[in-house]
Structures are given as C-alpha cells and as structure tokens.
Amino acid sequence: NAGVMQNPRHLVRRRGQEARLRCSPMKGHSHVYWYRQLPEEGLKFMVYLQKENIIDESGMPKERFSAEFPKEGPSILRIQQVVRGDSAAYFCASSPHPDSYEQYFGPGTRLTVT
Amino acid sequence: AQSVTQLDSHVSVSEGTPVLLRCNYSSSYSPSLFWYVQHPNKGLQLLLKYTSAATLVKGINGFEAEFKKSETSFHLTKPSAHMSDAAEYFCVVSDNGGYSTLTFGKGTMLLVSP
C-alpha cells in the first residue's frame, strides 16, 4: 500500500510563473489536507478537501492560491504569479474519513521562487 | 481556537541520556494530541497520539508522552537517546469538533552528540 505521493519533490519557479503541486492520497482515502511550512516555522493548515469539494479553505491566502481534488486524479495546489515569499515546503496529508484524527503525510514539495 | 507552544526551539543531549521535549497546548474542546518527527528533507512520521484514552501514550522508537490536563501539557520523553533520534519534532493538537485540522507547534530540533 503506497503512502501519500507528492510530485514534484522540488520545484523552481521564477517570479510571476505558476506552480502546480500534486498530491495522490493513500488508497482508500478521500480526504486531503494541504499544509505549508515556512523556514523556521511549523506547518500551517491551508485547505481541506474531499472529492470534488472544498470543505475548509480558511488557511489559504485570498489571492493567487487555489486547490482542487477532482473525482479522478490527484489533488492539485495551484499558485499563480509566484513571489519569493511563496518559497516553502508544501505538505499534503490524507485520511480515510473526516473524524480520523490521524493524517498520513507525503514527503512534501519544496518550492523555490527565484 | 487551538494552539501549541513548544517551549524549546533546540534541545541538545548526549547519546544514551534521557530526552525531554516540552509542549503545552490550548484547546476549546477535548483535544487529540500528537507528536510527529521530521528527518532532514523527509516527510513527517507519526510518533504517537493521544485521543482521550490512557494518559500515558507509548509510541514508536521508545518514545512516550503523558497527557496532563491540569497542566495542559503533552511532553515527549525517551529514556535513552540514540544518534538516529536527531531530527525535528512537532507537537500537534486537533480539536475533536467535527473534522480535524491539525495545528502544529513551531518544532524542536533535537541534537544528539556521541
């Protein structure tokens, strides 16, 4: 049973470009969470999605960031017009149901904006 | 609202000596509490969790933590440190109010010297 998969593991973008981060949850998991880890900080919740639904996006910046979890395929975190402050590690986690307090984390995508 | 305070940003121990990583939390509901470990450039691995059962929780690799409601603490301990324990440790809280989004502390870097 493969764990949570994220790709790419490392992503370099120039300011103004778009970044697309992918997350494939564990088999049988339909709940996905995205977190951002800035340097010297803990992880901060961004968004919680179920298949085809955004449940909680209270941690998402209001502009340039969006997330989706389609019926088929991975969850996507999209950052438009990236800026240097977007440089961070982005982690995805999945769980089998919403009241499962244990979330399984992927290895993360490290985004560097130059 | 929930929050986590990890009292030490860095802890240094010698191999074979005890480890204590301190964590205090605040939560509006009965919380679930976790410790995760992150090795360099790796994802997060769950060490142990407390979900309102026994207050002394045993985890992997010889770690354990005790939930103390009166002190709002969930300190992580290990009797004897190993070199492979060197990593960053995150204390995490989740309110048991519907679905769970995790709130992370800022992390404690554990350094183990020979």
Boltz contact constraints between the chains, C-beta under 6 A:
constraints:
  - contact:
      token1: [A, 41]
      token2: [B, 106]
      max_distance: 6.0
  - contact:
      token1: [A, 42]
      token2: [B, 90]
      max_distance: 6.0
  - contact:
      token1: [A, 42]
      token2: [B, 104]
      max_distance: 6.0
  - contact:
      token1: [A, 42]
      token2: [B, 105]
      max_distance: 6.0
  - contact:
      token1: [A, 42]
      token2: [B, 106]
      max_distance: 6.0
  - contact:
      token1: [A, 42]
      token2: [B, 107]
      max_distance: 6.0
  - contact:
      token1: [A, 43]
      token2: [B, 104]
      max_distance: 6.0
  - contact:
      token1: [A, 45]
      token2: [B, 101]
      max_distance: 6.0
  - contact:
      token1: [A, 48]
      token2: [B, 101]
      max_distance: 6.0
  - contact:
      token1: [A, 98]
      token2: [B, 99]
      max_distance: 6.0
  - contact:
      token1: [A, 101]
      token2: [B, 32]
      max_distance: 6.0
  - contact:
      token1: [A, 101]
      token2: [B, 51]
      max_distance: 6.0
  - contact:
      token1: [A, 101]
      token2: [B, 94]
      max_distance: 6.0
  - contact:
      token1: [A, 101]
      token2: [B, 100]
      max_distance: 6.0
  - contact:
      token1: [A, 105]
      token2: [B, 43]
      max_distance: 6.0
  - contact:
      token1: [A, 105]
      token2: [B, 44]
      max_distance: 6.0
  - contact:
      token1: [A, 106]
      token2: [B, 43]
      max_distance: 6.0
  - contact:
      token1: [A, 107]
      token2: [B, 43]
      max_distance: 6.0
  - contact:
      token1: [A, 108]
      token2: [B, 43]
      max_distance: 6.0
